[in-house]
Amino acid sequence: MTPGTRPSHSTIRITREQAAAYLLFRVGLAESRSSMPTGPAGVEGVLKRLGAVQLDPVNVVGRNHHLVLFNRMGEYRPDWLEALYQRGRVFEAWCHARCILPACLYPAFRPAFRRHGEAELEPAVRQWMERILALVEASGPVSSRQVEAPERVVGYWDRDVPRTRAVSQALQHLWEEGRLAVRWRRGNERWYDLPERVLPDGVAHQELDEAEAAEQRLRHYAQVMVLFDAGDPCFGWQRWPAARRRQEAERRVAAGQWVEVAVEGVRRVYYAVAEDRPVLERVADLPVLDEARFLPPLDNLLWRRSRLQDLFAFEYTWEIYLPANKRRYGPYTMPVLYRNRLVGRIDLEFRQAGRTLVLQRLDLEPAWEDRCREIRRAVEAELERLGRYLAAESIEVAVRR
């Protein structure tokens, strides 16, 4: 076999619908939620299956990480996730964005944390980092609200105008460098402590060299992404150029660690872990549910927009950061999943003051408009379920589409 060629048995050929069914199954969106375990153990099981759940402070309907878990459990309560923080069962790290991960993965991400220590920071931030570290060592967990400090610096989102509190930026960098870990969350407020106080001893003190840590992060990436391509700039949670990503994918296919997945009608080449070959070869046996689910904008299924287009023929943009006059659907529009397809978009808002869940807009894809009654019934059932989770006192339909 000449260098760079792939053994013929490494390629699996499937249709778009089959690829979508496989992806949905692996990201926990193809099984009835009534069969899923509940409580903190159930949350931990979902997190281990997904590998990572993305965090985000936006709270229009609910926070992204809570909605991701709500969609995959028969019953869900945010305090179940908070219990895992307090037990040292989870930690937060940067994958393609800030995510919650199982604590057992901490050693693989420790070298990645340390690389952030090389960044150049404003003197005020560095000074506050040392003060906060001393405070935590002496007194225990701390949040930015506990520290009185007037200084402002240019934060990540400030565009050269110093609007961010130096204390908040200092805590962010202490977390990025792995010198502090999140002890617990209360709403969007984070409390930080020393990693050795947060995580189990066998995890907090385990050391891996850079090569082994990078290898484990690459395996974790493959688990989380399920069906992935070498064009992903976050490939392997590494900072590799495109040529290196392609070479790495080909090498692992040749070694039998991954399989190449050719999707009918799609030019992009996808990959999956070799252990999933039996699932891919029997993908027609995977379940198709009649339940509707509303996917928050940062759900694992939506991480690669190009993959959505390839497998679901669905174009999605989270419009919350667009000016109002440029929005087509609404600021918190969520894709609607039904019978293994993305059949439309729903824009919702939960108004805390009156505890009202408001349906702003519902748009179906043209291919599904002839089944609008069927989909509407599924959407109504899911609205009621979401309302119960949010403890909504009423559901209001503002606009019908």
C-alpha positions, -999 to 999 in steps of 0.1 A, spaced: 0 0 0 14 34 -10 18 61 17 -14 82 21 -37 56 6 -66 42 27 -76 6 30 -109 1 11 -126 -14 41 -121 19 61 -148 38 42 -185 35 52 -210 48 27 -244 60 40 -271 84 30 -277 119 46 -307 106 65 -286 77 79 -257 100 89 -282 123 107 -298 93 125 -263 82 137 -254 116 149 -287 122 167 -283 88 184 -248 95 196 -257 130 209 -286 117 229 -315 131 208 -329 99 194 -342 81 225 -373 86 245 -366 108 275 -390 89 297 -364 60 298 -336 83 310 -324 82 346 -329 114 367 -311 130 396 -274 140 397 -265 105 386 -286 109 355 -270 143 347 -236 127 351 -245 99 328 -257 124 301 -225 144 305 -203 113 302 -221 103 270 -219 138 254 -183 144 267 -189 182 270 -218 207 273 -212 243 263 -218 271 288 -233 305 280 -246 334 302 -276 342 279 -309 335 296 -338 342 273 -356 308 278 -330 291 300 -293 288 300 -278 267 273 -263 240 295 -295 235 314 -316 232 282 -291 207 267 -296 185 297 -334 191 299 -337 178 263 -320 145 272 -336 136 305 -371 126 314 -370 151 343 -343 177 350 -335 202 377 -306 227 376 -296 218 412 -287 183 400 -259 198 379 -249 221 408 -246 190 430 -220 176 406 -199 207 410 -200 205 448 -190 168 446 -160 175 424 -175 154 395 -172 181 369 -149 209 358 -149 237 333 -124 239 304 -120 254 270 -128 231 241 -142 251 211 -158 273 238 -161 272 276 -177 238 285 -185 215 314 -166 182 313 -164 151 335 -137 155 362 -118 124 350 -106 145 319 -89 172 340 -53 158 336 -57 159 298 -66 196 299 -41 207 325 -12 214 299 -37 234 278 -46 255 309 -9 262 315 -3 276 280 -26 305 289 0 316 314 21 329 286 -4 357 277 5 393 282 -19 410 306 -24 445 320 -4 451 352 -37 457 371 -49 423 361 -17 405 372 -18 423 405 -53 413 412 -46 377 402 -20 374 429 -43 391 455 -72 368 447 -50 337 448 -38 347 482 -74 354 493 -86 320 481 -56 301 497 -64 318 530 -102 320 531 -116 295 505 -139 300 475 -144 335 461 -166 351 435 -161 385 417 -190 400 436 -172 394 469 -143 416 461 -146 454 462 -125 469 435 -131 500 412 -105 493 386 -117 487 350 -97 471 322 -102 462 286 -119 428 287 -125 402 260 -157 419 247 -148 456 254 -133 466 220 -105 488 234 -128 505 260 -120 496 296 -154 484 309 -146 451 326 -138 449 363 -101 440 368 -113 415 394 -135 397 369 -108 396 343 -83 384 369 -106 355 379 -110 346 342 -73 344 337 -67 324 369 -92 299 356 -77 299 321 -43 292 336 -56 264 357 -47 281 390 -83 282 400 -113 259 392 -150 266 395 -162 252 428 -199 259 421 -223 281 401 -252 300 414 -272 313 384 -244 329 363 -222 337 393 -191 315 395 -173 307 428 -136 297 424 -113 276 445 -79 258 442 -82 228 419 -69 205 446 -98 215 468 -124 211 440 -113 178 423 -106 143 437 -70 137 446 -64 111 419 -75 137 393 -61 169 407 -26 156 412 -23 134 381 4 147 356 5 139 319 32 150 295 21 172 266 20 144 240 -2 121 261 -25 150 271 -29 160 235 -37 125 225 -64 122 252 -79 156 241 -80 143 205 -99 112 216 -122 133 236 -129 155 206 -138 125 185 -162 113 212 -178 147 215 -181 156 178 -192 120 168 -191 127 131 -164 152 123 -143 166 94 -107 178 91 -119 213 82 -129 220 117 -105 247 131 -111 232 166 -101 197 154 -88 177 183 -91 207 206 -56 216 192 -44 246 172 -33 227 141 -31 241 105 -53 226 79 -26 203 64 -18 189 98 -55 181 105 -59 162 72 -27 143 79 -38 133 114 -72 121 101 -56 100 74 -31 86 98 -58 74 122 -79 59 95 -48 40 83 -41 28 119 -77 16 122 -86 41 150 -111 60 129 -133 51 99 -140 74 69 -177 81 64 -188 90 29 -222 107 30 -241 103 -3 -244 137 -21 -219 154 3 -184 164 -9 -170 169 26 -153 138 41 -164 128 76 -148 106 102 -160 85 132 -143 63 158 -138 28 146 -157 14 176 -188 28 160 -185 8 128 -212 -17 139 -236 12 147 -229 28 113 -234 -5 95 -268 -10 112 -279 26 112 -313 17 97 -322 1 130 -318 33 150 -349 48 165 -370 76 150 -391 95 176 -424 114 172 -413 138 200 -404 174 192 -374 190 208 -363 227 208 -326 228 205 -309 257 223 -285 277 200 -254 261 215 -266 225 216 -239 199 207 -258 190 175 -254 226 163 -217 231 169 -207 226 132 -230 247 110 -216 231 79 -225 197 92 -261 209 97 -262 218 60 -246 186 49 -268 162 69 -300 181 75 -301 206 46 -307 232 74 -291 267 76 -290 281 111 -278 314 125 -281 324 161 -295 359 156 -293 373 192 -261 393 183 -276 407 150 -292 441 148 -330 438 150 -335 449 114 -312 420 102 -330 392 120 -351 369 99 -366 348 127 -359 362 162 -332 367 188 -335 333 205 -347 312 176 -342 275 182 -342 247 156 -372 223 160 -362 186 159 -389 161 149 -386 126 134 -348 129 130 -351 161 109 -348 198 117 -383 208 106 -384 244 115 -375 272 139 -392 285 170 -386 318 188 -394 317 225 -390 339 255 -396 332 292 -407 363 310 -397 359 346 -418 388 359 -451 371 350 -437 336 347 -450 334 311 -435 313 283 -441 333 251 -442 318 217 -430 346 195 -428 328 162 -429 294 146 -416 287 110 -416 253 93 -393 243 65 -411 242 32 -406 204 29 -426 199 61 -455 223 56 -478 196 44 -474 179 79 -480 211 98 -509 197 119 -488 167 130 -458 189 139 -480 215 156 -493 188 180 -458 177 188 -447 214 193 -476 220 216 -467 190 237 -431 201 240 -442 237 249 -462 223 278 -433 202 289 -409 232 287 -434 253 306 -436 227 334 -398 227 337 -396 265 338 -425 266 363 -444 289 339 -478 299 350 -490 305 315 -480 300 278 -488 328 255 -489 327 217 -479 361 205 -475 354 168 -486 324 147 -468 314 115 
